[in-house]
């Protein structure tokens, strides 16, 4: 019998595969399958807001690139059930000479992931006053500026990853989790600040030297 549990993590190095992933619906579908288990196109539609037929198209695209495959059927087998082939995926930080095409593809995926994460955060904030006191007190939104060297930042990231690993939805089944457990978001962004200089930033805002006001 084919196992429905994803078995490995995947490092993506192909720009075409990354471009295929840089789509909000495909990322949402892949996350649904990795974190909650096998699902039909109809069930995937609940997390994308798209029609089941549109989700079927995105599932076939994900299957073409080796991220999902058909799972054992349920019941009468009339609906196709899909499963994730990996527990997670990612790509290494750029090292050495990477092609401009690959760098653009990586950036497209990052932009999509961050945009979708921002939307989920906005969804939470819009209804946070309706959360129970227990969940409200458990939630954290933290922004800190660190003063570290590259090795310290690397080690800190590894320690955080080690700490959260047992709680990842891809590692923990509903049977293992305590009563009342639900999916929760954990966002981590660690990067060295780019020295500020006069001139436009990537977002169009004019930068300034330290101590000088930025001009918009």
The 8 nearest C-alpha neighbors of each residue, nearest first, counted from 0:
[[1, 2, 71, 3, 70, 72, 4, 69],
 [2, 0, 3, 71, 70, 4, 69, 82],
 [3, 1, 4, 0, 5, 70, 71, 6],
 [2, 4, 82, 70, 1, 5, 37, 36],
 [3, 5, 2, 6, 36, 83, 84, 82],
 [6, 4, 85, 86, 84, 83, 7, 3],
 [5, 7, 85, 86, 4, 84, 8, 3],
 [8, 6, 85, 86, 5, 9, 87, 84],
 [7, 9, 87, 88, 85, 86, 10, 6],
 [10, 8, 88, 11, 87, 89, 7, 85],
 [9, 11, 90, 89, 88, 12, 8, 91],
 [10, 12, 90, 13, 89, 9, 17, 88],
 [11, 13, 10, 14, 90, 101, 17, 16],
 [12, 14, 16, 15, 11, 17, 101, 104],
 [15, 13, 101, 17, 16, 104, 18, 12],
 [16, 14, 18, 17, 13, 19, 104, 101],
 [15, 17, 19, 13, 18, 14, 64, 20],
 [18, 16, 20, 14, 19, 15, 104, 21],
 [19, 17, 15, 21, 20, 16, 104, 14],
 [18, 20, 16, 17, 21, 15, 22, 60],
 [21, 19, 17, 18, 22, 25, 26, 16],
 [22, 20, 108, 18, 19, 107, 111, 17],
 [21, 23, 20, 25, 24, 26, 19, 111],
 [24, 22, 26, 25, 27, 111, 21, 115],
 [25, 23, 27, 26, 47, 22, 28, 57],
 [26, 24, 28, 27, 22, 23, 57, 29],
 [25, 27, 29, 23, 24, 28, 30, 22],
 [28, 26, 24, 30, 25, 29, 23, 31],
 [29, 27, 31, 25, 30, 26, 43, 24],
 [28, 30, 26, 32, 31, 27, 25, 33],
 [29, 31, 33, 27, 28, 32, 34, 26],
 [32, 30, 28, 29, 34, 35, 33, 27],
 [31, 33, 36, 29, 83, 37, 30, 35],
 [34, 32, 30, 83, 86, 31, 36, 35],
 [33, 35, 168, 169, 31, 32, 30, 36],
 [36, 34, 32, 31, 33, 37, 168, 169],
 [35, 37, 32, 33, 34, 38, 82, 31],
 [38, 36, 82, 81, 32, 80, 70, 3],
 [39, 37, 80, 81, 42, 43, 36, 32],
 [38, 40, 80, 42, 41, 79, 81, 43],
 [39, 41, 43, 51, 54, 42, 55, 44],
 [42, 40, 51, 44, 39, 43, 45, 50],
 [41, 43, 39, 44, 40, 45, 38, 46],
 [44, 42, 40, 45, 41, 46, 28, 39],
 [43, 45, 41, 47, 49, 42, 46, 51],
 [44, 46, 43, 42, 47, 48, 41, 49],
 [47, 45, 44, 43, 48, 27, 28, 31],
 [48, 46, 44, 49, 24, 45, 27, 43],
 [47, 49, 44, 45, 46, 50, 24, 43],
 [50, 48, 44, 47, 53, 51, 54, 45],
 [49, 51, 53, 52, 44, 54, 48, 41],
 [52, 50, 41, 54, 40, 53, 44, 55],
 [51, 53, 55, 50, 54, 56, 40, 49],
 [54, 52, 56, 50, 55, 51, 49, 57],
 [55, 53, 51, 57, 56, 52, 40, 58],
 [56, 54, 52, 58, 53, 40, 57, 51],
 [57, 55, 53, 59, 54, 58, 60, 52],
 [56, 58, 60, 54, 59, 55, 25, 61],
 [59, 57, 55, 61, 60, 56, 54, 62],
 [58, 60, 62, 56, 57, 61, 63, 55],
 [61, 59, 57, 63, 62, 58, 56, 64],
 [60, 62, 58, 64, 66, 59, 63, 67],
 [61, 63, 67, 59, 65, 64, 60, 66],
 [64, 62, 60, 61, 65, 59, 66, 67],
 [65, 63, 61, 62, 66, 16, 60, 67],
 [64, 66, 62, 63, 67, 61, 84, 68],
 [65, 67, 61, 84, 62, 64, 83, 85],
 [68, 66, 83, 62, 84, 82, 61, 65],
 [69, 67, 82, 62, 81, 70, 83, 84],
 [68, 70, 81, 80, 82, 71, 79, 67],
 [69, 71, 81, 80, 82, 72, 68, 3],
 [70, 72, 73, 80, 69, 1, 3, 81],
 [73, 71, 76, 80, 70, 79, 74, 78],
 [72, 74, 76, 75, 71, 80, 78, 77],
 [75, 73, 76, 72, 77, 78, 71, 80],
 [74, 76, 77, 73, 72, 78, 79, 71],
 [77, 75, 72, 73, 74, 78, 79, 71],
 [76, 78, 75, 79, 74, 72, 73, 80],
 [79, 77, 76, 80, 39, 72, 73, 75],
 [80, 78, 39, 81, 72, 77, 69, 76],
 [79, 81, 39, 70, 38, 69, 72, 78],
 [82, 80, 69, 70, 37, 38, 68, 39],
 [83, 81, 37, 70, 67, 68, 32, 69],
 [84, 82, 67, 32, 33, 85, 5, 66],
 [83, 85, 5, 67, 66, 82, 68, 6],
 [86, 84, 5, 7, 8, 87, 6, 83],
 [87, 85, 5, 8, 7, 33, 169, 6],
 [88, 86, 8, 85, 9, 33, 89, 7],
 [89, 87, 9, 8, 10, 11, 85, 90],
 [88, 90, 10, 11, 9, 91, 87, 8],
 [91, 89, 10, 11, 92, 12, 88, 105],
 [90, 92, 93, 89, 10, 94, 11, 12],
 [91, 93, 94, 90, 105, 89, 95, 102],
 [94, 92, 91, 95, 97, 102, 96, 90],
 [95, 93, 92, 96, 97, 91, 102, 98],
 [94, 96, 97, 93, 98, 92, 91, 102],
 [95, 97, 94, 98, 93, 99, 102, 101],
 [98, 96, 95, 99, 101, 102, 93, 94],
 [97, 99, 100, 101, 102, 96, 103, 14],
 [100, 98, 102, 101, 103, 97, 104, 96],
 [101, 99, 103, 98, 102, 104, 14, 97],
 [102, 100, 14, 104, 98, 103, 99, 105],
 [101, 103, 99, 105, 104, 100, 106, 98],
 [104, 102, 106, 100, 101, 105, 99, 107],
 [105, 103, 101, 107, 102, 106, 14, 18],
 [106, 104, 102, 108, 107, 103, 101, 109],
 [105, 107, 109, 103, 108, 104, 110, 102],
 [108, 106, 104, 110, 105, 109, 21, 103],
 [107, 109, 21, 111, 105, 106, 110, 112],
 [110, 108, 106, 112, 111, 107, 113, 105],
 [111, 109, 107, 113, 108, 112, 106, 114],
 [110, 112, 114, 108, 109, 113, 21, 115],
 [113, 111, 109, 115, 114, 110, 116, 108],
 [114, 112, 116, 110, 115, 111, 109, 117],
 [113, 115, 117, 111, 116, 112, 110, 118],
 [114, 116, 118, 112, 117, 113, 111, 119],
 [117, 115, 113, 119, 118, 114, 112, 120],
 [116, 118, 120, 114, 115, 119, 113, 121],
 [117, 119, 121, 115, 120, 116, 122, 114],
 [120, 118, 122, 116, 121, 117, 123, 115],
 [119, 121, 117, 123, 122, 118, 124, 116],
 [120, 122, 118, 124, 119, 123, 125, 117],
 [123, 121, 119, 125, 120, 124, 118, 126],
 [124, 122, 120, 121, 125, 126, 127, 119],
 [123, 125, 127, 121, 126, 122, 120, 128],
 [126, 124, 122, 123, 127, 121, 128, 120],
 [125, 127, 124, 128, 123, 129, 122, 130],
 [126, 128, 124, 130, 129, 123, 125, 135],
 [129, 127, 126, 130, 125, 124, 131, 135],
 [128, 130, 127, 126, 131, 132, 135, 125],
 [131, 129, 127, 128, 135, 134, 132, 126],
 [130, 132, 133, 134, 135, 129, 128, 136],
 [133, 131, 135, 134, 136, 130, 137, 129],
 [132, 134, 131, 136, 135, 137, 130, 138],
 [135, 133, 137, 131, 136, 132, 130, 138],
 [134, 136, 132, 137, 138, 133, 130, 131],
 [135, 137, 134, 133, 138, 132, 139, 131],
 [138, 136, 134, 135, 133, 139, 132, 131],
 [139, 137, 135, 136, 134, 140, 133, 183],
 [140, 138, 141, 137, 136, 135, 185, 142],
 [139, 141, 142, 138, 186, 185, 120, 143],
 [142, 140, 139, 143, 187, 138, 186, 144],
 [141, 143, 140, 144, 188, 139, 145, 187],
 [142, 144, 145, 141, 146, 189, 140, 188],
 [143, 145, 146, 142, 192, 147, 189, 191],
 [146, 144, 147, 143, 152, 191, 189, 148],
 [145, 147, 144, 148, 152, 151, 191, 143],
 [148, 146, 151, 145, 152, 149, 150, 191],
 [147, 149, 151, 150, 152, 146, 153, 191],
 [148, 150, 152, 151, 153, 147, 191, 154],
 [151, 149, 153, 152, 148, 154, 147, 155],
 [152, 150, 154, 148, 153, 149, 147, 155],
 [151, 153, 155, 149, 150, 154, 147, 156],
 [154, 152, 150, 156, 151, 155, 149, 157],
 [155, 153, 157, 151, 156, 152, 150, 158],
 [156, 154, 152, 158, 157, 153, 151, 159],
 [155, 157, 159, 153, 154, 158, 160, 152],
 [156, 158, 154, 160, 155, 159, 161, 153],
 [159, 157, 161, 155, 160, 156, 154, 162],
 [158, 160, 162, 156, 161, 157, 155, 163],
 [159, 161, 157, 163, 162, 158, 164, 156],
 [162, 160, 158, 164, 159, 163, 157, 165],
 [161, 163, 159, 160, 164, 158, 165, 166],
 [162, 164, 160, 166, 161, 165, 159, 167],
 [163, 165, 161, 166, 167, 162, 160, 170],
 [166, 164, 167, 163, 170, 171, 162, 161],
 [167, 165, 164, 163, 168, 171, 170, 162],
 [168, 166, 170, 169, 164, 165, 171, 163],
 [167, 169, 34, 171, 170, 166, 172, 182],
 [168, 170, 34, 167, 86, 171, 33, 172],
 [171, 169, 167, 168, 165, 172, 166, 164],
 [170, 172, 168, 169, 175, 167, 166, 176],
 [171, 173, 175, 174, 176, 170, 168, 169],
 [172, 174, 176, 175, 171, 177, 180, 168],
 [173, 175, 172, 176, 177, 171, 178, 180],
 [176, 174, 172, 173, 171, 177, 178, 170],
 [175, 177, 173, 174, 180, 172, 178, 171],
 [178, 176, 180, 179, 175, 174, 173, 181],
 [177, 179, 180, 176, 173, 174, 181, 175],
 [178, 180, 177, 181, 176, 173, 182, 134],
 [181, 179, 178, 177, 176, 182, 173, 183],
 [182, 180, 183, 179, 176, 178, 173, 177],
 [181, 183, 184, 180, 168, 34, 35, 167],
 [182, 184, 181, 185, 180, 168, 138, 167],
 [185, 183, 186, 182, 120, 116, 119, 138],
 [184, 186, 187, 183, 163, 139, 167, 116],
 [187, 185, 184, 188, 116, 113, 140, 120],
 [188, 186, 189, 185, 156, 159, 160, 141],
 [187, 189, 190, 186, 156, 142, 113, 191],
 [190, 188, 187, 191, 152, 156, 153, 145],
 [189, 191, 192, 188, 152, 193, 149, 145],
 [192, 190, 193, 189, 149, 152, 147, 145],
 [191, 193, 194, 190, 195, 144, 189, 145],
 [192, 194, 195, 191, 196, 190, 200, 206],
 [195, 193, 192, 196, 208, 209, 191, 207],
 [194, 196, 208, 207, 206, 193, 197, 209],
 [197, 195, 207, 208, 206, 198, 194, 209],
 [196, 198, 207, 206, 208, 205, 195, 199],
 [197, 199, 205, 206, 196, 200, 207, 204],
 [200, 198, 205, 203, 204, 206, 201, 197],
 [201, 199, 203, 202, 204, 205, 206, 198],
 [200, 202, 203, 199, 204, 205, 206, 198],
 [203, 201, 200, 204, 199, 205, 206, 215],
 [202, 204, 200, 199, 201, 205, 215, 206],
 [205, 203, 200, 199, 215, 202, 206, 214],
 [206, 204, 199, 198, 214, 200, 213, 215],
 [205, 207, 197, 198, 213, 196, 199, 195],
 [208, 206, 197, 213, 196, 211, 195, 212],
 [207, 209, 196, 211, 195, 210, 197, 206],
 [210, 208, 211, 207, 195, 212, 196, 194],
 [209, 211, 208, 212, 207, 213, 195, 206],
 [210, 212, 208, 209, 207, 213, 206, 214],
 [213, 211, 207, 214, 210, 208, 209, 206],
 [212, 214, 207, 206, 205, 211, 215, 204],
 [213, 215, 205, 212, 204, 206, 207, 211],
 [214, 204, 205, 213, 203, 206, 199, 212]]
